[in-house]
Amino acid sequence: MTTLAGVLTLFLCLGLWRSFPDATAVLTNPLFDAYQRIQPRPATEPPVAVVDIDEKSIAELGQWPWSRDVIAGMVDRLNEAGVAAIGFDIVFSEPDRLSLGRAAEELRKRGASIALPADASSLDSDRALAGSLSRANAAVGLALTDESDDAPPEAKAGFAFGGGDPRAYLPHFAGAVRNLDILHEAAPGAGFFSFATSRDHVIRTMPLVAVSADRLYPSLGVEALRLAFGASGFVIRSNDASGEGGGGRPGMSAMRVGELTVPTGADGRVRVYYSGLANMPVVSAADLLMGRGDVGALEGRIVLVGTSAVGLRDIVATPISAATPGVNVHAEIIDQIVAGVFLQEPDWARGATLLATFAAGAILILVASRRSALTSTMVFAVLVCLCLAVSWLAFSRAHYLIDPVGAVMTLLAVFLVLIPLRLALENREKQFVKNAFGRYLAPALVERLAEEPNALQLGGETRHLTVLFSDIRGFTTLSEGMDPQALTGLINDVLTPLTDVLLTREATIDKYIGDAIMAFWNAPLDIEHHEEKACRAALDMARAVERLNEGRQVPIRIGIGLNSGEACVGNLGSAQRFSYSALGDSVNLASRIESLTKFYGVTIAVSEFTRQAVEGLAFLEADFVRVKGRSAPVRLYALLGDEAVAEGEAFRSLARQHQAFLDLYRTGAFSAAVEALAALRPHETTELAGLYDLYAERLATLISDPPEGPWDGVYVARSK
């Protein structure tokens, strides 16, 4: 039996892993991130540099965006410094609001008389930037996005295909945030800077080429490389090209940029292998414009213009840093491509991993079916360590990404199936205890008894409990004329779904008293937020009765009372027979509250001691009442629904009016309370009709026969 269960589990996990290979990404990605932190890509003398629009630059030159004249000056400075290419991790999508030409036009509209030079175009800063871009080897950036329907401009670079048309499998975007036409037309290059984010927003991959409006666009990094190499376009190689082997789904295998070839994933993405760029020159934009700093270090390099200023919101998370400027990611890609160091998942990796996992699983099954649980655990640990070691060695020695998570999870599933079965066979005595007592003790108590048989003795402890009482209203009338079999069937039909709800909500069923149920929470085991779980159980019980009433001519109604407080709980009874139960004042109060549900006409009544520990549900205060047998009054609340009800505007409005009515009633303003109650009645629900009828009668009596002495608003219940 153990071997069969292990084999079935192994094949099931392997089948699921093969069908859903990305299911392990939530664990695989953080693992590969850790690999990069342990062994980042070796630092180089990078062919790339960054001009940083940093906090210092904003402090000196003013808030962003700057005038395009300033940006034009930056381009001219870089051009004079002899940079290989310029790439802007910025999009200039709107006309310059600081342009002198626009300022003059605005002043004229306001009636000012301004004399402009004959060539007014010199005042247009956008035109000035376009002129600077046309004289430089520069690529403007654009954002490809699904949040815009604006078509992107024509790409600057051409594309040649080795294999089928890549538009079928590359990432697609609905539109773009594009540069002004005058700037796009002037610049020799254009590339997108949109990142491929993951669920945890860590930048691990970057598409080198993407599709929008049925056109291909290069990323900013490879476009800057193209300009630096003086190439006219790119070559995309697909896996269906001659010599690639073909087979399987079509996808991209590599991209040629000038003299360099970049291996990619099937969707055109490259896995960024971060180095931290310790040797990369970073020049403040202010220093560049003011002629300060080592501008000579930029000569011959590709220069990316971006920002590290927090307020400009281009700070991203990477595997090696929780916060890094987005422009540095593009710089990493350029440096990685030039260095020729790539992280790859080989074509054979998936099949080899599945085969190795099958072999490891078979070893584990063989050991677990013949050896002890301890030995099996040791073998499992060795196999897991071996999987992780192979994955790490593949990364550190060959820069291969071999996913060990699927193998580890498969081995874990097999282990978790085998070991419990093995232990079950070795612990028949415990199973006998469970079978002997499972029918009439709470499941949690059965588990405790299986572990501690000595717990079967008299005794108790004081615990903070939430106690629930429930019974069927008008059961005597409902059962009249029924024979014993029909009556038994009715009770079972009602109590079975209610019991299912209670067990689902982690209650301990204390006892059935005819048509009534007593249950409690937080014993024998600790239950977090037991007050809230009890309230939700009560709501679920009410819904279960509603479903039970579908198709019935005479509907069933129940009342539920809830209270929280200290109680004695334990094995109560005699030496011959006992049961796990609770007793105390808090238990008695819960019973009294359940009895009052019929009086107030509500399904669920909750004491203030339970209500104060629960937030978010739809409560309305019902009364301040002194129950029989208890001197201190208690506030009662009607529980009307869950968060969906509580957050509705109708309930919020009703709650405000209801509280205003109670305030008038409690202060003795009975005539005003009558008017407030009349205003409430049009908004009442069926659940509250009985309560408001009760208050109407009570107010009529109080007005005709005012109370003697001080009025405290406490109602004294006359019956249990």
N, C-alpha and C positions, 0 to 999 in steps of 0.2 A: 504493500500500500504506500509506504514512504517513497519507494523508488518511482512508482507510477506518478504520484503527485509531483515529485521533483521534475520528472521528464516533461510532464504536461506544462508545468510552470515555465520551464526552460524554453520550450518551443513557443509558448504563448508570448513570452517576453521578446524573444528573437523576432517573431512575426510582427509584433507591434513596433519594435524598433526599426525593422526594415521598412514598414509601411509609413511610419511617421519619424523620419530621421531627425527632424528639427525639434522633437519634443523634449530633448535633453538640453536644449540651448540655455535654459534658465540656470543650469548648473555648469554647463560646459564653458560658457562665456566668462563667468568669474574665475574659473580655473585657469583658462588661457590668459586672462588678465594677470593672475598671480604669476604665471610663468614669465610674462614680460617684465613684471616688477623685479623678479629675481634675476633675470638675465635680459636686460634691454638690448636693443640693437647697438653694436659697438659705435661709439662716437667717431665721427669723421671730421674732416675739414670741409664743411658743407658748401655746395655750390650755390647756396641760397642764403639770403639775408632778409631781415624784416625792418621796415620803417614803421615804427609803432606810434599810433595816435594815442598816447598814454595820458595819464592824469596830469603829468607835468606839462605836456603840450597844450592840453585844454586850459590849464591854469594860465599859461603864457599867451595863447593865441585866441582864447575865448571859447565859448560853448560851441559844440557841434550842432549843425553842420557849418563848416567854414565856407567862406566865399570861394567860388570856383577859381578865382584869381590866385588864391593861396595854393589850391591843389595844382593849378597850372605851374606855379613856381616850383612846387615839389617835383613835378615831372621834369621840368627843365633842369633842375639841380641834379637829379638822378641821371639824366641824359648826359649832362656835362661830366659826371663822375665816371662814365664809361661802363654802365651796367649792361649785362647781357640781355636782360628783358625785365619788364615791369608788369606786375599783376596786381590788380585792385580787388581786395576782399571787401569791396564796398560797391553799392549800386547807386548811381546818380539818376534817380527815376523822376525827379521833378526839377523844373527850372530853378535857378539859383535865386533865392529870395533876397540875397544880399547884393545882387548885381546892380551896378550904378545906373545902367540903362533902365532897369525896372523901377529903381528909386526915383529917377527923373520923371518917368512916365506917371508914377503915382503923384508926385508933386504937381505936375501939370494938371492932373485931374482935379486937384484941390485948388486950382487957380493960380499956382505959382508961375512966374515967368522965368524960364531957365534958358540960358544960351548954351547950346551944345556944340562940340566941334563938328566940322564938316563930315568927318567919318565917324558917325555915332556908333558904328559897329565895335569900335575899340572899347566902348563901355559895356559891352555884353560879355560877362565873365564866362558864360557857357561856351561862347565862341572862342574865347581865349583858351579855355581848357581843351577844346577840340583841336585848336592849332597845335598846342603842346603835345597832345596825344598823337597827332599825325606825324610829328617829327621824331617820335620815340618808338621804340620796339615794345609797345605796351598792349596789355590785354585788360579790357574792362570786365568786371564781374557782373553776373546776373543771378537771380534766385529762381530756380525752377520749383514750382509749387503746385499743389492741388487746390490751393485756396484762391486761385485767380484764374480767370478764363482768358486773360489777355495773351494773345499769341506772342511767342518770343520772336526776336528778329532773326534774320538770316544768319547762319553760322559763318564765321570767318574762315574756318578750316574745311578742307575737303576730306572725304572718307573713301577709302578703297576697301573692298571686302575680299577676304580669303575664305570662301565658303558661302553659305546662304546669307540672306538679308538679316542683319542682327536686330532689326526693329521688332522682331517677333518675340524676343526674350529679354531685351534690355529694360531697365526701369522706365516707366512712363509717368509723365506729369501733365496735368491739365493745362497749365499756362505758366506765365513767368512774371516776375517783377523786373522790368527791363530798364535799361538806361535811356536817356534822351536820344532821339534819333541822331542828332548832330554829333553826339559823343560816340555812339556806336559806329556810325559811318566813318568817323575820323580814326578810330583805334584800329591797329592792324590785327588785333586778336580779341576774342571774347570767350569766356568760360564760366560755367556755373560753379557756385561755391556752396550749394545746398548739400548738407550732410545726410548720410544714411544713419539715422538714429535707431537705437534698439529700445526695448521696453523700459530699460533702466536708464535711458538717455546717455549712455556711454558711447563715444564715437570709436568704433572698432573697424569699420570698413568705409570705403568711399567709392562710389561708382565713377569710373574713369570716363564713361560716356553714358548719356541718357537720351530719352526721346520725348519730344513735345511737339505737338502740331505736326506729327509725322516727319520731324526733322531730327537729325542727330546733333548733339552738342557735347563738346568735350568739357571735362572739369577744368577748373582754373589752373590747377597744378600742371597738368599735361599740356594745356594750351600755352602756359608760360614756357615750358620746355620746348614746345614746337617753335615758338618765336626765337628762343635762344639758339636752337639748331638751324634756324633759317629754313625749316621744312614748310611745305605748302599744305600738308595734311597728315592724316593718320591712316594706318593699315590695321583693320580689325580681322583677326583670324578666329574662325569658328571651329568647333570640334567636328563639323562635317566636311571640313576642307580636306583636300588631298594630303595624305600622310598623317592625318590626325587620328585615324582609327575609326571615326564615325561611330554609329550605334547610339542607342539611347536618345534622350531628348536633346534637341539642338541647343547649343549654348556657346558662349564666347570662351576662348582658351587663352588668347594673348592679344596684346595691342602694341603696335610698333610706333614709337615716337622718335622721329629723327633716326639716330643710329642705335637706339635702345629698344629692347623688347621687354614688355612687362607682362608676366603671367597673371591671369585673372581668374575669378570664379566664373561659373556659367552665366551669371547675370551681369557680368562686366564689372564686378566690384573687386577691389584689391584690399586685402587685409593689411591695415597699417601696422607696421612693426616699429614701435616708437623707440627713439634713442634718448630723447630729452634735449637734443640739439645743444649740448653744452658749449660747443665751439662756434655756434652761429652768431654772426654779428647782428646786434639789435640796436638800431639808431632811433633815438627819439625824433619824432617829426619836427619838434621845435628846434632841436639841434641841427637837423638837416637844413631847415629854412634859414636859421641864423648863422650858418657856416661854422657851427661848433662841432666838436667830436671828431671821431676818426671816419670821416666820409670816404677816405681813400680805401677803406676796407671793403667797400661795396663794388669796387671796380671788377668787372668780369663776372659778377654773380647775378643770379636771378633775384630780383628784389620784389618782395610782396609787401603791399601796403595794407595794414590792418590796424586793429585796435586792441589794447588790453584794458581800456577804461571800463570799469564795472558798469557805469551808467549807460554805456552804448550796447550792452547786452550781447556781447559776442564771446562770452566765457563758456567753455564746454568742459565736459568730463571725458577723460581718456583712461585707458587701462593703467597708466602710470601716474596720473594726476587727477585729483578731484576737481581742479579748476585750472584751465589753461586757455590762453587766447585762441579763438578759432583759426586765426591766420597761421598759427604754429602747426596745426594739423596739415594744412596745405604745404607748409614748408617741410614737414616730415615726409610727406609723399614724394616731393621732388628729390629730397636727399636720399630716400630709400631707392627710388628708381635709378638714380645716377650711381649709387653704391652697388646696385644689383643684388640686394639682400631682401628676400621675400619670404613671407610665411605662406605655406601652401598646404592644402589637403590633397594628397596624391589620389589619382583615380582609383588605385588599388586599395586605398585605406579602408573604405567602407566594407568591402568584401573580406579583407584580411581580419578586420576587427570582429566581424560576425563569426568567422570561423574560429578565431582564438577564443571568443566568448563561449562558443559551443563546447570547445575542448575543456575550458576551465569549469564550466557548469557540469559537464559529465564527471570530472574528477570530484567535484564537491558532492554530487549525488552518490557516487560510489563510496566515498568516505562516510557520508552521513548515514547510509543504509547499513554500514557494518561496524562503525565505531561509535564512541560515546559522543554526547553533545559537546563536551569540552574539546575533544579532538577535532570535531567538525568545525567548531568555532575557530580554532587555531588555523586549520587549513583555509577556512574562509578568509581570515585576516591576511594570510600569506598571499592568497590569490589576488585580493584587492590591492595589496602593496605592489605586487608584480605588475598589475594593470597600470597603476599610477607611475611606476618606475619606467615602464616601456614608453608611456606617453611623454614623460619628462625627457628621457634620453632622445626620443625622436625630435623633440622641440630643440633641445640644447645642442645636439650634434648636427642635425640636418635641417632644422627649421621647418619640420613637418608638424602639422596639427593632427594628431591622432587622438580621437575622442575616447577617453577612458570611462566617461560617465555612464554611457549606455551599458558597457560591460559590467561596471560596478553595480549599477541598479539591477541588472539581470541577476547577477550573483546574489545580491541582497534579497531579491524576491524569492529565489530558489531557497536561500538560507532560511528566510522567514517562514516558508512553507514547510521545510523539512524539520527544522528544530522543534517547533511546537508539536508536530506529529510524533517526533521521537520522545519528547518529554511526556506526551500523553500516554504513550505505551509504558513508560517507566513509572507512572504515577497513577495506577488504577485505583488506589485507595482514595485519592482526592476526587476522582471522577465518581466514585461510589457515593461520597458525601453529597456531591452536587445533584446526582440523580435522586438521592433519598430525600433531600430537603428542598429541592428547587421548585416543587409545586405549591408550597404554601409559605415560603419566605421570600422576601424581596431579593431580586437578583444580586444587588450589591452585597447584601448580607450573606447570601450563598457563597459568593467569592471569598468573603472574609472567613466564613466557617470552613471552607475548603483549605485555607491556609492556616487557620487557627481553630481546630476542632474544640479546644478548651473553652471557646467563647460560649458554648451551649450551657450556660448556667444563669441563675438568677442574678440580678444586679442592675444598676442603671447609672446614668450620668446626666448632669445638667448641661443642656445645649441650647443655643439660640435657634429656634425653629420658625419656619413659616408653616402654619397649619391650615388645611382646607377641609371644609365640610360641604357636602352637596347632597341634595335629595330631590325627588320628583315631586312637583307641586300637585296637590289634589290627587294623590295616589289612591286614596281610599275610594273616591268617586270614580276614578279611572278604572279601578279593578273590579267594581261592582258588576256582577253577572258573569265574570270570567271563571272558567274552571281552573283547577290548579295547574294543569299543563300550559294553558294559555297565559296564565299569570306568570309562571316561571319563564316562559319564552319571552314575554314582554320585558321582565326585569333584565334578563340576560342580553336582550337586544339593545337595551339602553346602557347597561353597565359595561359591556364589552368595549365599545368605542371610547367611552369615557376613560376606562382603564388604560387603553392603548395610548391615549393622549398623556395621561399622567406618567406612564412609564417612559414615554418619549421625552418628556420634560424632566426626567431624572427624579421623580417623586418616589417616596416609599409608601406603598399602599398599606395602611394600618389595618383597616377592617371594612367589611361590608355590613351594614346594619339595615336589613330589609332592602329598601330602595335607596338607602343612603350610602355614601362613601366617605371615609375619613382617610386623609393622606397627609404627609408632611415632607418637608425638605430639610436638608442639612444634617441628617442622621440616617444611618450610622456613619456615613462618610461626609466629609466637608463638601458643600456645593457652593461654588462662588455665585454671587448675585442671586441667592435663592429666592428673595422676595420678588424679583423681576420674573424669574422662571415660573413661580407660582401664578403670578398675574397672567402671564402668557398662556399657561396651561388652562386657566379659567376661561380665557377668550377662546382657546381651541375647543374646550368642552362645549361652550355655547354654540360654536359653529358645527360641531359634530351632531348636536341635537337638531339644529336646523336641517342638516342633511338627512337625518333620520325622519324628520317630519314630512319630507317630500313624498307626496302620495298618500299620506295619512289623513283620514277624515277628522279625527280628533287629535289635535297636535299635543305633543308632550312639552311640558315646561319644567325647567329645573331652577333651583336657587343655589347659589354658591357663596359661601362666606370665607373670608381670608383674614388671618391675623398673624402677627409675628411677635415673638417674645421668648423668654426663658421657659423651658419645660423639662421635666424629668423624662428621660427616654432610655429604654433598655428592655431586657427580657423580663416581662412582667407576668405574673401568674403564680402557679403552684409548682411544687416539685414534680407533680405528675404531668402537668401540661402548662405551657406558657407560650407567649407570643411577644414579638418585638413591637412595642407600643409606646405611646407618649401620654403623659397626664400633667395637669397643672392649670393655673389660672388662664394662661394664654390659650390653652386648648379649649377650656370652657367658653372663653370669649369668642373664639372662632365659631363654636357651635351656636352661641346666641346670635351672632351676626348673620349666620345662615338662616336662622329662624326669622330674622327681621326682613329678609329680602322680599318675602310675600307681603309684609306690612307696607313696605315702601314701593312695591311694584317693580323692583329692578331684578335683573338676573344675577348680577355679581355685585356684592357689597364687600368693601375692603376697609379695614381699620386704618387709623392714622399711623399706626406703628409699621404697617406694611407699606402704606402710601409714601411715607417720607423717604424710603429707600429706593423708590422707583421713579425714573424720569422718562419722559417721552411718550407715555401712554395717555389715553383720553380719560382723565378722571374728572368728576364733578362732585363737590361736597354735597352729601345728602342730608345730614343732620348731625346735631350734637346731642348724643343720647346717653342716658344712664340705664344700662341693661339690668335686668333682674338678677339679684345676687351679687352686684358689684357697685361699690359706692362711688367710685370716680367715673365721671362721664367720659365718653370716647367719641371722637369725630369719625363719622362713617362717610365713605366715598363710594359713589357708583362708578364702576369701571365700564366704559361704553365702547372702547375700541383701541386699536393699536396706533402706531405712528401715523399711518395714512389718515386716520380719523382725526387725531390730535393736531395734525399740521394743516388740516383743511380750514378754510376761512369761515365756513358755516359753523364749525365747532368752536373756533376761537371767539366768534361773535356771541354764540350762545353762552360760552363760559363766562365772558365778561358780564353779560346781562344777568346770568344766574348768580354770579358772585355779588353783583350790586343788589339783587333782590335779597340774598341772605344777609347782607350787611344791614339793610333796612329792617329785616325781620329780627335780627339779633339786638339791634339798638332799641327795639320797641316801637318803631315807626310803622304800626300795623296798617294804617290807611294807605300810606305811601307804598308799603310792601304789596298791598292788594293791587295797586296800579301797576307796579313793576311786574307782578306775576301775570297780570292780564296782558302786558306787553310781551311776556315770554311765551305765552301759550301758542301763538301762531308759529313759533319756531321749534316747538317741542317735538321730540321723536316719540315713537310708540313706546320706547323703553322708559321715557320720562313722564308719560301721561299719568300713570298712577301716582307718582311722586308729587306732581303738581296738583292733582285732585286732593291729595292728602293735605297739602299746604293750604289750599283754598278752604277746606273745611276747618282746618286749625285756625286760620286767620279770622274766619267768620265767628268762631267761638271766642277768640281773644278780643275781638272788637265788641261783641255783645256782652261779654263777661270778662273785663280786663283782669289780669293777674294781680293779686295782692302782694305788696312788697316789691323789692327789686326784681327786675326781669333779667335772667341770665341766659335765656334762649335754650336751656337744656330741656330735652323731652325725656320723660321718665317712662320706660317701657313697662307695661303692666304684666306681660307674660313672657315665658321663656321662648 
